[in-house]
Amino acid sequence: MSLYDDTVLVLKGYEDQEELRQAYLEHLETHPDGLWKACADGHITASALVLDPERGRVLLTLHRKLRMWLQMGGHCEPGDATLAAAALREATEESGIAGLSLLPGGPVRLDRHPIPPPCHRHLDVQYAVVAPPGAVQEISDESLDLRWFAYDEVADVADESVVRLLEAARARL
């Protein structure tokens, strides 16, 4: 199965945010290249919020280009077998933490947002991952900083999309 086919199946199986889910599916139907950064009309991205439920905290990255505290995530790559694998790869690369595990049940949320050129628009499929006990993060080239925040601190540092993602991920736990 191709990444495109997997993404369509994931979106068809996602049971929340009906209007946005349908917009993502229509985007893919209209744009066979809608998974790739080269799609000028926007593209699907995969992200994951890194959780440490035992300590009640999340790991956020201070994004180098956007200068915002965000979850880990980014563009799909040709080697990604599934959308979930893309989210897990991005979370692992950007957090430096080996042994992350996806929360079961597929995506936690969808979030469509504008991005500065050349990308213009991301149609983000958001997952959540759990860090193993004793996980130590390591900053990547894509981050200015990488920091753990208590659940109740997230609203003070991140925008509403990250707050909503955290709420959905905690509900899934």
Buried (B, 14 or more C-beta within 10 A) or exposed (E): EEBBEBBBBBBEEBEEBEEBBEBBBEBBEEBEEBBBBEBEEBBBBBBBBBBBBEEEBBBBBBBEEEEBBBBBBBBBBEEBEBBBBBBBBBBBBBBBBEEBEBBEEBBBBBBBEEBEEEBEBBBBBBBBBBBEEEBEBEBBEBBEEBBBBEBEBBBEBBEEBBBBBBBBBBEBE
